[in-house]
Amino acid sequence: AVPTGIAHGTVTAVVGGAHFEITTLREDVETYGRRAKVAFTEDWAADAARRDFTFNAMFCAPDGTIYDPFDGIADLKAGRVRFVGNAEARIREDVLRLLRFFRFYAHYGKGTPDAEALAACRNLAPLLPTLSGERVAGELLRLMAADDPASVILLMQGEEVLRHVLPEASRITRLGALVAIERTLGETDPLRRLAAVLGVPRDAAESVARRLRLSNAESERLTALAAPESPVSVTADPKTQRREIYRLGAARYRDLALIAWAEASKNDPVADAAFRSMLAAAESWRPVALPVKGRDVLALGVENGPRVGNLLRAIEDWWIAGDFQAGRDECMK
């Protein structure tokens, strides 16, 4: 038993390689955003009353009996995302619940969203900038993993929520088209979807990545997809495709091809076939490397210095123009 949060009644039981977080029943005395001063209780209903949504306030006994004090099962069946008790009070206890409402609605909601919840989200949206970037990013990426995130992003825009958390998200139609394309391919890529919804230049995309506190790899990928230095071409011949794949890498090229497909999506069979050929080119690509290196240039008697790099770049351009066919001997000549 590891006392991971003993002051709040939480221990972690480690059984073999598995960790189980166990928390005793509690009720809030005072709340401070993410944290709260709690009192321990034996009242299951009191513990349920401090949770965010009705379907997150259910309990299951060892014999399988479900205790559902706020009708969470009925809400799940109906596709209702409903706060426990007063929606505004729940959000003020932890502002992240505002984003969680839209994330849960994206995954489980049906029909018209709960009116009280929407009103509370709209009223308290100006509090969103108080959240840490990591927590916001976690909710946005989970939302983007839903079957239809574009409609929920559009809802957030209409409720004046989006401008407080991701004002750069102006390409909602492109996001919807990308999701439809991914669905035909059996794929879900939240970060690619996040990049697709951004309609900003490179410096603004970098700013979004910093604000969301993304990892270095995630930041680089988001920026490269949201604001590519040079777009891929759907009209390129196979040789040019290979040149672009070599420059970008197969994964990056494929990402950009999918976003370009979403940008141009018009249900045009000819265009769709062209984009599918780009994906096929990326799939069939096998990485290649320039057959000569700096030491080969030095071996020819060239003095170490800037000229070595210049010669290598020149020979690489020649090698690429020849569709990567030249071997070591030809490159040395």
N, C-alpha and C positions, 0 to 999 in steps of 0.2 A: 504494500500500500504506500503510495507516494503522496504526500500532502501538498498537491499542486495548488490548491486554493482553499486551504483549510479554514481561513478566516470567513470564507463565504460558504463553508459547508461542503467543499468539493475535494474528493480524493481520487487518485487514479489507481485502479487495481491492475497490476501487470500479471497476466496469466500466460506463461510461455512467451510467445512473441507478440501477444495481443494486448492492447491497452483499452481499458474500459473506464470512462469518466463517470463517476457516481456522485450525485449531489443530493443532499438531504432536502426536504421540503423547506421552502423559504417564503417570506413575504417582504416586500420592500418597505423600509421605513422612510428613507430619503433616496432620491436618485441624482446622479451627477453625470448625465450623458450615458457613457458606456458602463459606468460603475454605479453601484448602489450600496447604501447602508441597509443591511438585511437583518431580519429577525427569524430565527428558526421556528417552525411550526409543525403541527401534526395534521394540518388542515389541507387536504388535497385541493379543494376548491380555491383556497387562498393562493396556493402555489400556481395553479392554473391561471389565476386572474392576473399574474404579473408577466405573462407571456405575450408574444406579439400578435399572432393570428390564431383563429379558432382551431385550425387543424394542426397547430403546433402546441396545443394545450390539451392533448389527449394522453392517456396513460394505459398501459397494458399490464395486467397482473400476470403472475407466473402461470395461472391456469388458463390464460388466454382471454380473460374478460377485459373488454375495452371500457374505460371510463372516459366519457366525452361530455364534460360539463358545459361546453359552449357550442354544441352541435357542429363540431368540426367535420364529422363524417358527412352530414347532410350538405355542408358547404362544399366539401370536396366533390361529392356526386353532382352538385349543381354547378360546379365551376365558379363558386363564389370565393373571392379572397377578402376576408373580413377581419378587421382588428378585434381583439378581445376588448370589450367595453368601449370606452371613448377613444376614438381613433386619434384625435389630436393629443390626448394625454399620453397614449402609447408612443407616439412619435417624439414628443418632447422628452420622454425618458431616454430615448436613444434615436437620434436623427437617422441613423442608418436604416431604421425600419421603413422610412419613406422609400428608399430605393428597393428594399426588400419587397415592398408591396408590388412594385412594377415587375420585379424579377419573378415573384411567385405568380403574378397574373399572366406573365408571358408563358410560363410552363403549365399552369393548371387552370387559368381563367377561361370562362366561356361567357358569351353574351356581354351585356352592359356591365362595366365595373361598378362596384359598390359606391353609391353616391357619397356617403359620409366619408369613406376612405379617400376618395378623389378630392373632396373639398379640403380635407385636412392636409393632404399632400400639396395641394395648390397653395394653401395659406402658409404652410411652413417651409416651402421650397427654399426661401432665402437663407435658411439655416444650413443648407447642404455644404456650402464652402467651409464650414467648421470641421467637416470630417477629414480624416487623413486620406492621402492619395491612395494608399494601399487598400483601404477598406472600400473606397469608391471603385477602384479598378476591379476588385474581386466581385462586386455586385454587377458591374457593367459586363464583365466577361461571362459571368453566369447567365445574365440576361441574353447575351448574344448567342449563347448555346441553345436557346429555345428554338422551337420549330418555326416560329414566325416573329422574330424580334422586331422587324421593321414596323409592324402595326403598333407595337407597344412604344417604340421610340416616337412614332407619330403621335400617339396618345400623350406621351410626356411633353412633347412639343406643344400640343394644343392646350395642355393644362399649365403651361408656363413653368414647367419643372426642368425641362431640358436645358434651358439657358443658364440655369444655376449650377449645372453639373457637367454638361458637355455642349457648350454653345457652338462648338466647331462642327457638330453633327448636322450637316446641311444636305447630305446626299442620301436621303432616306429611300428614295426610289431605287437608287443603285444598290443599296443594301438589300432591298426586297428582291431585286433581280438576281443578285449573287446567291441569296439563300435558295431561290428556286433552282438555279443551276447546280448548286451543291447538292440539293435534294436528288436531282437526277443522277448524280455521281455517287450518292451514298456517303457524303462527307459533311462534317460540321467543324468549322474552324473559327472559333470566337475572335481570335486576334485579327485574322484576315477580314472578318466581318466588321470589326471595329475600324480597321483601316479604310474599308470601303465606304463607310458612312461619313468619313471626314472629308470636308471640302476646303482644304487649306493648303497654303504653300509650305515648303519644307521647314522653315523656321517655326511656323505655328504647329506643325506636326511634332517637331522636336519638343516644343513647349508642352503639348498634351502629354507626351511620354514622360516628361519630367514631373508634371503635375500629378500624374497617376502613379508615380514612383515605380515604373516598370523596370524589370531587370535590363541589363545592358543589351542582351540578345533580343528581348522583346521590343525595347526602344528602337534599336536599329532596324528591326523588321517592320515595325509599325510605320516608321518614317519613310522607309524605302518603298512601302506599298501605298501609303497615303499620298506621297508626293515624289514619285519616281524621277530620277535625274533625267532619264530618257525612256519614253514609253516603248513597249514592244509593238511590233507591227503585224497586223493580221494579214496584210497583203504581201508579206515577205516570202521570197522563194525559199526552198529547203536549205540552200547554202547560207542564206542570210539568217534563217532561223537558228542554224547551228552556231553561227557567229554570236548571236545574241545569247544563246544558252551558255556558251563558253564564257562570255563576259559576266553574266549574271549568276550562273549556277542554275541547275535544272529546277530546284525547288522555288527559287525566287522568280525565275522566268514563268513557271507554271502559275504562281500566285498572281503575277501581273497579267498573265493571259486571262485568268478567270475574272479579274476585276475589269479588264478591258471588255470582256464578253458581256459582263453585267452592264457596263456603261453603254454598250451598243445594242443591248438586247431589244430586238424588234420582232421576234419570232420569224426570222428570215432563215429558211433552211440552208441557203447558200452560205450566209455568214456563219451560221451555227456549225456547219461542216468545216469551215475554215478555222474556227476557234478550236474545234475538236482536233484538227490536224496539229495545231500548236501544242495541245496537251499530249498528243501522241508523240510528237517530236521530243518533248521533255521526258516522257516515259522511256523512250528508246535511247536516250542520250547516254553514252558511256564516257566518263571523264577522261580527258587527254591532257598531257603536259608537254610543254615545249621541250624538244629533245636536247637542247644545249643549255648550259648554265654559265654563270659568271666565270667559273674556273676555266671553262673552255675558251672564253675570250682572252683571259690572261695567258693561257697556254700559247696563244698565237702571237704573243709579244706585245699586246696592248698594255700600256701602263695603267695600274690600278687608279681609278678615279671616275669622274662623271661619265667619261666616254664609254666605260664598260656598260653602264646602265643604258646609255643612249643606243649603243649597238644592239643590246639585247632587245630593247623595245622595237627597234627597227626590224630585226629579224623575226620577232614575234608577229609584227604586223604583216610581214611577207608570208609567214607560215600560216596565219589565219586566212589571209586572202587566197591562199592555195587550198583552202578547205581542210587544213590540218594534215595534209597528205605527205609533206616532206619529212624524210627521216633525218637521223643525226648527220649522216654524211653530206646530204644535200644542204642542211643548215650550216654545217661547218664550211662548206664551199662558199 
